[in-house]
Amino acid sequence: MPAVCPRVIAYTPAMRGTRVRVTALLLVAAAVTMVSGQQIVQTPFGIDPLGRFPRADPRATSRTLPAGYTGQFQFCRLRFRNAPDGDGGGWFVDYPRADENLSSRLSEVTKIRISADERGRPRHMVTTASEPDLLLCPFIMMTEPGGAYFDEDEAEQLRTYLLKGGFLWADDSWGSYAWDWWRQQLAIVLPGGTFPVIDLPMDHPLFHTLFNIERVPQIPNVGLWVSRHQTSERGPDSPETPARAVLEPRTGRVMVFMTHNTDFGDAYEEEAVSPDYFRRFSTVAYAIGADIVVYAMTH
């Protein structure tokens, strides 16, 4: 497992100096804290240099490689169908700027090599749970999971992906109905009796991989903040921002990380809309996002 540089920058919302340091870290590449030692590379399951995944038939792996795939990090987004009685805007919320912006920031604060196109823009991938390209993604994110629907085949493939070493971040569900719906869909993938959902404590290594995080903030969509300076999108039905997870039973590795009643995707997508929004929400969102990605790539 690659070593993580012991020099970390702590984030405490009450500490303005810390926020300034995190902002400077994100904006000035010369001041970044880096993952030291080894280069982290995203490669197909079965030929991962860290040896995390079972070796597969290389002929089968080579046939699934999409055009432009280099083995460097690509942000992966999960595309899914929306249920008519769910509560979510769809897989494409915050796409593609959130995917590109988080990738760009990762290249500034870590040594992760980001795959880029001929114009230098970060490459990103969209895949469903049933497509073989999913196995090229040690990290994948989904937005608005409160409306998601998985059939049995998708659930089985996503379960296989997670148990092989994959990592899913589900972000931007708001209110009790969206959470209950997502829990039902997640139970199809990972039955709760074997894979319970837990509250992830703030002393968990995921929150201290690169930055020391003391709380998960409530991040509103940028329009709500600019117009009302309000963070809770569902009023009294979304008062808190619990960080929840599903662990791999044998190793304790986080397989699924869930941020509820908060919108990290908008903090990435809309970072340039409002300086105030960027300072208050995007800086800490990038710090947490870097922790999550580095954790996913090294566990």
N, C-alpha and C positions, 0 to 999 in steps of 0.2 A: 504494500500500500504506500503511495507517495506520502512523504512527510509533509506536514503543514508547517509553514514558518511560524515560530512561536511569537513573532511580533504581530499582535492583533490590535485593532482599534475598537474600543468598547463604544457601544451606543446606548445612551440613556437619554430618553426624551427630555428630561429636566436639565440636562447638561448642554447648554448652547455651544460650548466650545467643542464638544464631541461632534455635534451636528456639523459644525464648520469643518472639522477635520474630515468627516465622511464626505462632505460635499467636495472639498478640495481633492480628496482621494479619487473621486469619480471623475473630476474634470481635468486633473493634471496627471498625465501618465507617469511622470518622473517621480511622483510621490506615492505611487501605489504600493500596497502590501501584496506580495506575490506568494504563490504556492511554490515552494522551493524543491530542489532535488530533481524530480522526474517530470517529464512532460506528460500531461494527461491527454490521452487520445481516445476519441470515440470511434470504435470499430465494431464490426458485426459480431453478434454472439457466436462463440465457437472459435474465434481467432483473436480474442481480446488479449493484449499484451500483459494485462494485470492478472490473467488467469482466472477471472471470476466466473466464466461461463463454460459449460461443457463443450468440448470440441465437436463440431459438426462436420458433415461432408462438405469440403470446400467447393465442390462443383455445385452443390445446391445453394451455397452462400453466394457464389459469384453470379448466379443467374438473377438474384434479387437486387443487385446493386443498381440504384437509380443513376441516371445521367448526372454527372458532376460530383458524384460521391467521392470524397478523398480520404475518408477516415478521420478527418478533423471534426471538431465539434459543430454540430448543426442543432439549432433549437428545433425540437419536435413538438408538434401540436396534434392532439387527438381529435379527429373528426368523428362525430356521432350523430345519430338521429335524435330529434327532439320528440318527446311524447306529448300528445295534445293536452294531457292533464297534468303535465309537469310544470315547473316554474323556472324558466331560464330562457335567455335570449338566443342561445345557439352556440355552436362550437367556434364560430367565426368572430365572436365578440373580442375586440382589441386586436384583431388580426389585420395586417401583418406587422404593424409598427411595434407592438409590444415584443414580438419575437425578435425583430431586428435590433431594437434598442437594448434589450437585455443582453443579447449576444455581444453587441458593441461594448457595453460596460464590462462584461466578463473579460473581454480581451484587454481592458485597461487595468483591472484590479487583480488578475491572475495570469499565470503563464499558459492557460488553456489556449490552444491555437484554434481560431475560429475559421471555419470554411467560408470563403468569400467568392463572389462571382467576379466576372471580368471587370466590373466597375468598382470593385472593392466593397460591395455591400454584403452583409452577412447572409449566407445561405440559410434557409430554414425549410423544414419538411412538414407536410401534413399527411397523416396516415390514419386509417381506421384500425380498430382493434383486430380485424380479421385479415389485414394485409401483411405480407411477409416483411415489408419495410419497417414494421414495428420493431422487429428484432435488430434493427440498426440503431436503436435509440435507447441508450442506457438511462436517459432522462426524457420524460414526456409530460406535457402540461395540458390540462383541459380547463376551459372556462365555462362558467354558469352550469355546473353539473346538476343543479336542481331541476333541469329539464331533460336530462339524458335518458336514453333508452338503449339497453343492450339485449340482444337476443341470446339464445343459448350458445351459439357458435362464437359470437363476439366475446361473451363472458368467459368461455373456455380458453380462447386464445389470449385474452388479457390476463387471465389467471396464470397461464403458462409463462407469459412474458414476465410477470412480477416475480414468480417463484424462481425463474432463471437468473434473476439479478436486476430486473428492470425497476424503475422508480417512476411513480405517477404523482404529480402535484395537481390537485383539484382546487381551483380558486374561484372566488366571486359567486358564492351562493348566499342569498340573503333571506332571513326569516325562518320560522319554524317549519312551514310547509315545504320549502325548498330543501331544507336539511333532511326532513323525514323522507322525502321522495328520493333524494340521493342515497340515503342509507339503504333503502329498499333495493335500488339498482346495484349498489356496492355489494350487498349481501348475495346477489346472484353471482358476482365475480368471486368474492371471498366470503363464504358463509360465516356468519358471526360467531357460531359456536367454536370454530377453529381459529378464526381470525377476528378477534374482537376489536372494535374501535376504542381507542384510549385517548385521554387528554395527554398531550405530550408536554412534560414538564420543561421549564425554561433552562434547567441545567443539563438537558439532553445534549449530546455532542453535536447534533445537527445545528443547534443555535450557536455553536462556538467553533465551527470548522475554520473560519477565516476571520469573521468579526464576532465579538461578544454581544449577543442580543439579549436584552432584558425583558422585552415584551413584544407581542405582535400587535401592531397598531391597527386601528380601524381607519381604512383608507376609503373615502367616498369616490364616486365618479367625479371627474373634474367639474362638470356642469353644476352639480349640487354644491360643491365647495365654493366655486366662484360666485354663484348666485345667492347662496344662503349661509355660507360658512358653517355647514352642518355635515356631520360624518355618518350618521345612521340613516341608511337609505330606506329602512322600513320602520322608522320611529321606535316605539317601545318593543316591537317584535324583533329588533336586531340590536340589542343593547351592548353585547359583549362580542369579543373576537377570539373564541377558543381556538387553539391550535391542536388539531387532532391527527391521529395517525393509526395505521395498521402495521403491525410488526410481523416479520417473518418469525414463526414460533421457535425455530431451532436456534437461530443466531441472534434474534433481537433486532435485526436490521430493519430500518424503516422502509417499507415497500410503497405505502401510500401516505402522502402528507396532504392535509386538508386545511385550508384557510377559509373560515366561514365568517359571514358578516363583514367582509372586507374585500377590497378590489385591487389586488396587486397589479393586475393586467392594465388597469387604467393609469396607475402610477408609472408604468413603463411606456404605454402608448402615448400619453398626453404630457410627457415631461416638459415639453417646450411651450405649453399653452400659457402657463402662469408661473412666474418666478416663485411666488408664495407657495403654490401647490408643489412645485419641485422641491423647495427647501423643507417643507413640512412632511411630505409623503414620499416623493420619489427617492430621496437619498437613503432613507431607512429601508425602503422597498428594495433598492438595489443591493444594499448590504445583506438583507435576508435572502434575496434571490441568489447572491453569490454563495452564501453559506449552503443553501439547498442544493445548488448544482454541484458544488465541490463535494458535498457529502454523497450525492448520488453517484458521482464519478469515481469515488474512492471506497465505496462500501458495496 
